[in-house]
Every structure is written in structure tokens, then in C-alpha cells.
């Protein structure tokens, strides 16, 4: 009983630290990213209490990875991703493989006490990037939209590719053998079946949910719970089939976007579901960094013992290892981004009409910003914490604490470096322009307005036939249809008129909100002055 109370207490402490971290990061006189504040608060929790979190790697992987990757796949803007899909794939797959191989050999050469398979596992977990950490760092500096889209797409794919590489590295460490042909065939099965399972689970669940809702009504709480269960169901089913649960969770999230294009779910349910998922994302990301801080003191003390095996003494060597790994990652990423952008410019020159001018080489500021934006975050930490505790023969997993410490150090140092460098590099930086979607958006608005006018006219005639007094319903319907006719007319008058119409729509919305706020304040004021009717909560 006492042990269970300790578990509940530490969970509550962690959640409280996550809640406090956001306020503390805003109160500090210097701009510190929220992940760093969460790590410091976690260290305070670990040093000031006698409770300790004993992490089960498999349970940790199941609880944290599927929902985070599912949400990334669900919310990433698909159209923007497809525009730069070549660049994203180059960063997410090519750079990950280069990082795993290059940094794996480099880490093993630098730390001989760490076996090569464990070094590859460490290189695999430090290869994924984290756009959430980038957003937290650059909250006070505008990131070009196209850069953020590329970083989001890269993160989505390299999370999956990095964690799949981790799986192979851990398997090699446990068995002591590695065969490249067998690994390639296994990868095809793991990736293909994992993706198919994720897509199949999402499609089957959403179709069944829509069928039940159409016939028996919709329960918002059940709809939200179903969306929470999909990533876990996809992950567990794929793992049962010896495929990648990680890729299944990503595929389930991507499929969720297309499965809900019909918008059969009620708007109120979607709004509540978005709020729930925002809370889950905030909580899981926060707990991961708080857990890092809570585990850090113990990891540091045990890592020092591992360093002494190499013949060195003192924590300074740990700092040197972390800095060397961060420098190696930065150099690889800078070189890869430079080559990738150079190839992109060459393709643009080859596809441009004769006589058109094109940039001869990538802008160094753009390359540097993309390089520093490769911050490691929650997925890196979650991945390294899933390293097994023991080998197949029961012996302790070699250099596990050292690998966790080095990964944590990479997260901290890369976050600090980016928090200093990114605001300077992003100031005034412009990305190559994206193809405009305005024409597509205007066509969609025009089609929507015409459909609304037709439906209002049909409903207007239907009411007039049922209840009589056609003039009354015609006048009411005409007032609404005039709004849509104005929108159609403005869209046909050119870009300037369309921009003015959109500005007018925004102004009308703002004015309505101002009026509603004034009404609400007046109602509360009357109630506070002794009114008999208690105001209902705003909805």
C-alpha cells in the first residue's frame, strides 16, 4: 500500500512540475525554452524527494511514443509537406542513415567502453529532431512557414526511421549478431506491415464509428476516447505481427486526416477532441523532460563509473563527450543540408525556362538556421529510455546509463545552442516562396457560396410550401443569400477586391466578438449589482 502511495505521489509531483514549468519559463527575465525549465524542475523533484521513478522500457515506449507520433502524423499539413517532399525525404531518411552510421562509428571510436552496437543505438536515438522544441525556442522570433513545414515533415519521418534503426541496433546488441541482407528483408516487413496495420486500423475504426453514429447517434466522450485508443491499438497489433508499432502509429495518424475528410463527426466533438489532444501532447512532452531531470542525478553518478572503465576520471570527460557528439551532429547536418539545398537549386535551374536566373548556391544563413533547428527533444529521450535493462543472458545492458546521459546532454546542449543562435539567424531570413494556394482557396470559397445559395433557396421553397406566407420566408432567405452573393461578387472582381472582402469578413468577426464580450460583461455587471437571474456560463 505504501509503495502504491509513493507511485501516485511521484506522478502528481511530475504533473505539478509540468504545470509550473510554463509559468516559470514566462516569468524568467531571460528567455529559456520550456523544455530546459522542465528538466531543471525535474532535477529539483529528484533531489528534494526520496521517491524515485523506476522506468520499465517497454511500458515507457508503449505509453509515450504511440500517441505522440500519431498526433504528429494527424496534424502535419499534408499539402505543404508534399510541396517539399524531396527535401523532407532527403533529411528524414538520408540524413538519419548517415547519422546512425557516421556517429555510431565516431562514438565507438571516442568511447571504446561503449560497444559498437550500443553506439549505433545511441546514434539512432539522437538522429530524430523535434519541431516542438524549435517552436518553444523561437516563440519570440517568426519562423518562415516553409521552414517550419520542412522541419515538421522531417521530424515526422525521422522519428519513425530513427526509432526503427534503434530497434535493429538493440536487437544486434541482444543477440550479438547482425546480417545486412536479413536486416534489409526484416526492414521491408517491419515497415510495410507496420504502415498497412496503422492505416487499416484507422480506416476500419472510423468507418465503424461513422456507421454507429449515423444510426444510433453520436456520443462525444466515446468519440474522443476512440481517437485516443487508435494509436495504442495500431501499435500493439503491429507488434504482435512482429512489425513496427512505431510506423503503425505514424501511418494511423496520417490516415486519420484522410479518414475524416467527410467531416461526419460533429463540430462540437471535434473541438473537444482537439482540446483533449492538446492537453495530452503538452502533458506527455512535459513529463518526458521532467523525467529526464528527475533521472539525471542518478544517471550522472552511474555514468562516471562507466567513464572510469575507459581509463579517464572526472565528470569533465562526460561534458567533452557531449560537446564532441553535438559538434559531430551539427557538422553532418550542415553538410547534408548544404548539399540538399544545392541539389534543389540545381533542379530548379534545370526546370526553369531559358534565360531565367536562379541562385547559384544556398544562402549560408538559411543552411545554418536549418542546421541549428535540428534540436533533439522528446522522441530522443523517450527512445533512449527504452534501452533494455539486461541482455538476453541476464547481464546488465552495457553502457546503458552512459548512453542515456549522453542523449540527455545532446538534448540540453542542442536546445541551448539553438535558443541562442536561431533568433539571430532567423531575423530577416526569407525562404524561397511557396506556390500560392490563393486561387485554390478562392475557387473553394466560390463553390461553397454557390452551394449555400442553392440549399437556402431549396429550404426557403420547402418552408413556403409547408407553412404558406412565401414572401416572409423569401425575405428571410434573401438576407442570408445576399451575404453569399457579395462574397461571389467580390471574388470575381480580382485579387484586390478579394483581399478587401477577406479583410471585411475578419473585421465583421472581430466586431461581433467585441459586441458579445460587451454583452457578457453587462450581464455579469447586472447580476453582481443584485440582479435576480444568475448568468449562465459562456459557451
Secondary structure, 3 states (H helix, E strand, C coil): CHHHHHHHHHHHHHHHHHHHHHHHHHHCCCCCCHHHHHHHHHHHHHHHCCCCCCCCHHHHHHHHHHHHHHHHHHHCCHHHHHHCHHHHHHHHHHHHHHHHHHHHHHHHHHCCCCCHHHHHHHHHHCCCCCHHHHHHHCCCCCCCHHHHHHHHHHHHHHHHHHHHHHHHHHHHHHHCCCCHHHHHHHHHHHHHHHHHHHHHHHHHHHHHHHHHHHHHCCCHHHHHHHHHHHHHHHHHHHHHCCCCHHHHHHHHHHHHHHHCCCCCCCHHHHHHHHHHHHHHHHHHHHHHHHHHHHHHHHHHHHHHHHHHHCCCCCCHHHHHHHHHHHHHHHHHHHHHHHHHHHHHHHHHHHHCCCCCCCCCCCCHHHHHHHHHCCCCCHHHHHHHCCCCCECCCCCECCCHHHHHHHHHHHHHHHHHHHHHHHHHHHCCCCCCCCCCCHHHHHHHHHHHHHHHHHHHHHHHHHHHHHHCCHHHHHHHHHHHHHHHHHHHHHHCCCHHHHHHHHHHHHHHHHHHHHHHHHHHHHHHHHHHCCCCCCCCCCC
